Amino acid sequence: MIRLPKPALAVFAGLVVVFASACGSSSGTPGPAATGAGGGTANPTSVGSVAPTVNANDPNSIITSVISGGADIKSFHIKLAVSGTIKAAALKSEAGTSGIPITGDVKLDGTAIEGDVDVANQAAHLTLNVPAMAMLGGVPITGDVVVVNNTLYYKVSLLGPKYTKTDLGSLTSSLPVPTALPSPGASALAGLTDEINQLRTQMQQAGVTATLVGVEQIGGQDANHINISVPIDKINAAIAAQASPGTNMKVDSASVDFWVYKSNNRLAQVELKGASSTLGSLDLMITVTNYDQPVTVAAPAASDVNP
């Protein structure tokens, strides 16, 4: 299992969503049988595999099913959309003496990453769109990332029209910490399970709870909406521990919601929202569709790649 540096937001999202399954629920209790809202038996079967029996009235049971069924996913389409504002003062504090021109708050609305992921063949094709920002030249930025045959191809509009090619093995070996690419199989799954168990314990200690809000439509399909409580005091304590002396940065509000398709107990959507008088606001929405549909990821033509 690789241990790569992870953005704080991604770590926060993963911790809250994945490990809430071990925490107490404020609505619903596990029952001996999986029953839907209409009294019928909930569908326990995911595409291509048989998931554990799910109690459709218990958010912890639903989350556990999402986690346990993840190893069977072959492919999916993902869209990540970001909106919100990062305050200039916070950016200047982070930029320090780097010389980056920060003249005002940065609007994130319109930032998006979207594409297909072929889990079975460890391949992906993702596109990036970032709105015009003064600190990035005042022009919109587009990007394209292709991962295929253990090779990474990427291009960013600011750097030119062609892809840069990088061998993933060389990339990980050049990092300042020991790394290895994730690989399917019993050893990788065992490592993931061990991390899940450790982080579940941490989230339990933080007092995280899961609440079943109801059933809503995501992309025309019924999905269970689950809200995860967010321990603001714990988050602010972590920020204070890492912030520079005299820095008064804190989160005023935060929420984590996610939706799980009722038909196959797979993740449909995740939304993370946060607001801070010192940092700004952020709304991150991740939507997952087209599970196990055919995906073709091809390397760019040689003429489109920098020599």
C-alpha positions as CSV (number, residue, x, y, z in Angstrom):
1,M,0.0,0.0,0.0
2,I,1.4,3.4,-0.9
3,R,1.7,6.2,1.6
4,L,1.5,9.4,-0.4
5,P,1.0,12.9,1.1
6,K,-2.7,13.6,1.1
7,P,-4.4,17.0,1.1
8,A,-6.0,17.9,4.4
9,L,-9.4,18.2,2.9
10,A,-9.3,14.7,1.3
11,V,-8.1,13.2,4.6
12,F,-10.9,14.9,6.5
13,A,-13.5,13.7,4.0
14,G,-12.2,10.2,4.0
15,L,-12.0,10.0,7.8
16,V,-15.5,11.2,8.4
17,V,-17.2,9.2,5.7
18,V,-15.4,6.0,6.1
19,F,-15.2,5.7,9.8
20,A,-18.6,6.9,10.8
21,S,-19.8,3.4,10.3
22,A,-18.2,2.5,13.7
23,C,-19.8,5.4,15.5
24,G,-23.2,5.7,17.3
25,S,-26.2,6.6,15.2
26,S,-28.7,9.3,16.3
27,S,-31.5,7.8,14.2
28,G,-32.3,4.2,13.5
29,T,-31.1,1.1,15.1
30,P,-29.8,-2.1,13.5
31,G,-32.5,-4.8,13.0
32,P,-32.4,-8.5,12.3
33,A,-33.6,-8.0,8.8
34,A,-33.0,-5.5,6.0
35,T,-36.3,-3.7,5.4
36,G,-37.0,-0.8,3.1
37,A,-39.1,2.3,3.8
38,G,-42.1,0.5,2.3
39,G,-41.6,-2.6,4.5
40,G,-40.1,-4.7,1.7
41,T,-36.6,-6.3,1.8
42,A,-33.8,-3.9,0.9
43,N,-31.8,-4.9,-2.1
44,P,-28.5,-6.3,-0.7
45,T,-26.9,-7.0,-4.1
46,S,-24.3,-4.8,-5.8
47,V,-23.4,-5.2,-9.4
48,G,-21.2,-8.2,-9.9
49,S,-21.2,-9.2,-6.3
50,V,-23.3,-10.0,-3.3
51,A,-23.1,-7.3,-0.6
52,P,-23.8,-8.0,3.1
53,T,-27.4,-7.8,4.3
54,V,-28.2,-4.1,4.8
55,N,-30.6,-2.6,7.3
56,A,-32.1,0.3,5.2
57,N,-33.1,2.1,8.4
58,D,-29.7,2.1,10.0
59,P,-27.0,4.5,8.6
60,N,-24.2,2.5,10.1
61,S,-25.3,-0.6,8.3
62,I,-25.5,1.3,5.0
63,I,-22.0,2.8,5.4
64,T,-20.6,-0.6,6.3
65,S,-22.1,-2.0,3.1
66,V,-20.5,0.8,1.0
67,I,-17.1,0.1,2.5
68,S,-17.3,-3.7,2.2
69,G,-18.5,-3.5,-1.4
70,G,-15.7,-1.2,-2.5
71,A,-13.3,-3.9,-3.4
72,D,-15.7,-5.2,-6.1
73,I,-16.0,-2.0,-8.1
74,K,-14.6,-2.3,-11.6
75,S,-15.1,1.2,-13.0
76,F,-17.0,4.4,-12.4
77,H,-17.5,8.0,-13.6
78,I,-16.7,10.7,-11.1
79,K,-17.3,14.5,-11.0
80,L,-15.9,16.8,-8.4
81,A,-17.2,20.3,-8.3
82,V,-15.9,23.1,-6.0
83,S,-17.4,26.4,-5.0
84,G,-16.8,29.0,-2.3
85,T,-14.3,31.7,-1.5
86,I,-10.8,31.7,0.1
87,K,-10.0,35.0,1.8
88,A,-7.0,37.0,0.7
89,A,-5.6,37.2,4.3
90,A,-5.5,33.4,4.6
91,L,-3.8,33.1,1.2
92,K,-1.2,35.7,2.0
93,S,-0.4,33.9,5.2
94,E,0.2,30.7,3.3
95,A,2.1,32.3,0.5
96,G,4.6,34.0,2.8
97,T,7.4,35.4,0.7
98,S,6.8,33.3,-2.4
99,G,5.9,36.4,-4.5
100,I,2.5,35.1,-5.6
101,P,0.4,38.2,-6.4
102,I,-2.6,38.0,-4.1
103,T,-4.8,41.1,-4.6
104,G,-8.1,39.9,-3.3
105,D,-10.3,36.9,-2.2
106,V,-10.3,33.9,-4.6
107,K,-13.6,32.7,-6.0
108,L,-13.6,28.9,-6.5
109,D,-17.0,28.6,-8.2
110,G,-16.7,26.7,-11.5
111,T,-13.7,24.6,-10.4
112,A,-14.3,21.0,-11.5
113,I,-12.6,17.7,-12.1
114,E,-14.5,15.0,-14.1
115,G,-13.7,11.7,-15.8
116,D,-13.7,7.9,-15.9
117,V,-11.8,5.5,-13.7
118,D,-11.0,1.9,-14.7
119,V,-10.3,0.3,-11.4
120,A,-9.8,-3.2,-12.8
121,N,-7.0,-2.0,-15.2
122,Q,-5.7,0.8,-12.9
123,A,-6.4,3.4,-15.5
124,A,-8.1,6.8,-15.6
125,H,-8.8,9.8,-17.7
126,L,-9.7,13.1,-15.9
127,T,-10.2,16.7,-17.0
128,L,-9.7,19.8,-15.0
129,N,-11.4,23.2,-15.3
130,V,-10.4,26.2,-13.1
131,P,-12.0,29.7,-13.5
132,A,-9.9,32.7,-14.1
133,M,-8.0,33.9,-11.0
134,A,-5.8,37.0,-10.8
135,M,-3.1,35.0,-8.9
136,L,-3.0,32.5,-11.8
137,G,-2.7,35.0,-14.6
138,G,-6.4,36.0,-14.9
139,V,-7.2,33.3,-17.5
140,P,-9.2,30.1,-17.1
141,I,-7.1,27.0,-16.7
142,T,-7.8,23.6,-18.2
143,G,-6.0,20.3,-17.7
144,D,-6.0,16.7,-18.7
145,V,-4.7,13.7,-16.9
146,V,-4.4,10.2,-18.3
147,V,-3.1,7.2,-16.3
148,V,-2.6,4.0,-18.4
149,N,-0.1,1.2,-18.5
150,N,1.7,2.4,-15.3
151,T,2.3,5.8,-17.1
152,L,1.0,9.3,-16.2
153,Y,0.3,11.8,-19.0
154,Y,-0.7,15.3,-18.0
155,K,-1.1,18.7,-19.6
156,V,-2.1,22.1,-18.2
157,S,-3.2,25.0,-20.5
158,L,-0.7,27.4,-18.8
159,L,2.2,25.1,-19.7
160,G,1.4,24.4,-23.4
161,P,-0.7,22.2,-25.6
162,K,1.2,18.9,-25.2
163,Y,1.2,16.2,-22.6
164,T,4.1,15.5,-20.3
165,K,4.8,11.8,-19.8
166,T,6.0,10.3,-16.5
167,D,6.6,6.7,-15.5
168,L,4.7,6.1,-12.3
169,G,7.4,3.8,-10.9
170,S,10.0,6.6,-11.4
171,L,7.7,9.2,-10.0
172,T,7.1,7.3,-6.7
173,S,10.8,6.3,-6.3
174,S,11.8,10.0,-6.6
175,L,9.5,11.1,-3.8
176,P,11.2,12.1,-0.5
177,V,9.3,9.3,1.4
178,P,9.2,5.6,0.7
179,T,6.3,4.8,-1.6
180,A,4.8,2.1,-3.6
181,L,1.9,2.1,-6.0
182,P,-1.4,0.6,-4.7
183,S,-2.1,-2.8,-6.2
184,P,-5.1,-5.1,-6.1
185,G,-4.9,-8.3,-4.1
186,A,-5.1,-9.7,-0.6
187,S,-2.1,-7.7,0.8
188,A,-3.4,-4.3,-0.4
189,L,-6.9,-5.1,1.0
190,A,-5.4,-6.2,4.3
191,G,-3.5,-2.9,4.6
192,L,-6.5,-0.9,3.8
193,T,-8.6,-2.8,6.3
194,D,-6.0,-2.2,9.0
195,E,-6.0,1.6,8.3
196,I,-9.8,1.6,8.4
197,N,-9.9,0.0,11.8
198,Q,-7.3,2.4,13.2
199,L,-9.1,5.5,11.9
200,R,-12.5,4.2,13.0
201,T,-11.2,4.2,16.5
202,Q,-10.0,7.8,16.2
203,M,-13.4,8.9,14.9
204,Q,-15.2,7.1,17.7
205,Q,-13.1,9.0,20.2
206,A,-14.0,12.3,18.4
207,G,-17.7,11.6,18.9
208,V,-18.8,11.3,15.3
209,T,-22.3,10.1,14.7
210,A,-24.3,9.2,11.5
211,T,-27.9,10.2,11.0
212,L,-30.3,8.8,8.3
213,V,-32.0,11.9,6.8
214,G,-34.2,10.2,4.3
215,V,-34.4,9.0,0.7
216,E,-33.7,11.5,-2.2
217,Q,-33.1,11.3,-5.9
218,I,-29.5,11.4,-7.3
219,G,-29.4,11.2,-11.1
220,G,-32.9,9.8,-11.2
221,Q,-32.2,7.0,-8.7
222,D,-33.3,6.6,-5.1
223,A,-30.5,7.2,-2.6
224,N,-30.3,7.1,1.2
225,H,-29.1,10.5,2.5
226,I,-26.9,10.3,5.5
227,N,-25.5,13.2,7.6
228,I,-22.3,12.9,9.5
229,S,-21.8,15.0,12.6
230,V,-18.6,17.1,12.5
231,P,-16.6,17.6,15.7
232,I,-15.8,21.3,15.2
233,D,-13.8,21.5,18.5
234,K,-11.5,18.7,17.4
235,I,-10.9,20.3,14.0
236,N,-10.1,23.6,15.5
237,A,-7.8,22.0,18.0
238,A,-5.9,20.3,15.1
239,I,-5.7,23.7,13.2
240,A,-4.4,25.5,16.3
241,A,-1.7,22.8,16.8
242,Q,-0.3,23.3,13.3
243,A,-0.9,27.1,12.9
244,S,1.8,29.7,13.3
245,P,2.0,31.4,16.7
246,G,-0.5,34.3,16.9
247,T,-2.6,33.0,14.0
248,N,-6.3,33.0,14.8
249,M,-7.6,30.5,12.2
250,K,-10.7,28.4,13.0
251,V,-13.7,26.7,11.4
252,D,-17.0,28.2,12.4
253,S,-19.3,25.5,10.8
254,A,-18.8,22.3,8.8
255,S,-21.0,19.5,7.5
256,V,-20.6,16.2,5.7
257,D,-23.5,14.6,3.9
258,F,-23.5,11.6,1.5
259,W,-25.9,9.6,-0.5
260,V,-25.9,5.9,-1.2
261,Y,-27.8,4.3,-4.1
262,K,-30.5,2.1,-2.7
263,S,-30.3,-0.3,-5.7
264,N,-26.7,-1.4,-5.1
265,N,-25.5,0.2,-1.8
266,R,-22.8,2.1,-3.6
267,L,-21.7,5.7,-3.0
268,A,-23.7,8.2,-5.1
269,Q,-22.7,11.6,-3.8
270,V,-20.7,13.3,-1.1
271,E,-20.9,16.9,0.0
272,L,-18.5,18.7,2.3
273,K,-19.3,22.3,3.4
274,G,-17.3,24.5,5.7
275,A,-17.2,28.2,6.6
276,S,-14.7,30.3,8.6
277,S,-14.6,34.0,9.3
278,T,-10.8,33.9,8.8
279,L,-10.4,31.3,6.0
280,G,-13.5,31.7,3.9
281,S,-16.0,29.1,2.7
282,L,-15.9,25.9,0.8
283,D,-18.5,23.5,-0.8
284,L,-17.1,20.3,-2.3
285,M,-19.5,18.0,-4.2
286,I,-18.4,14.6,-5.5
287,T,-20.9,12.6,-7.6
288,V,-20.2,9.0,-8.7
289,T,-22.2,7.3,-11.5
290,N,-21.9,4.6,-14.2
291,Y,-20.5,1.9,-11.9
292,D,-19.0,-1.1,-13.7
293,Q,-19.8,0.3,-17.2
294,P,-17.3,-0.3,-20.0
295,V,-14.4,2.3,-19.9
296,T,-11.7,2.8,-22.5
297,V,-8.6,4.8,-21.5
298,A,-6.0,5.3,-24.2
299,A,-2.7,6.9,-24.1
300,P,-2.4,10.2,-26.1
301,A,-0.9,10.0,-29.6
302,A,2.9,10.2,-29.6
303,S,2.6,13.5,-31.6
304,D,0.7,15.1,-28.7
305,V,3.4,14.2,-26.1
306,N,6.5,16.3,-25.3
307,P,9.7,14.6,-26.2
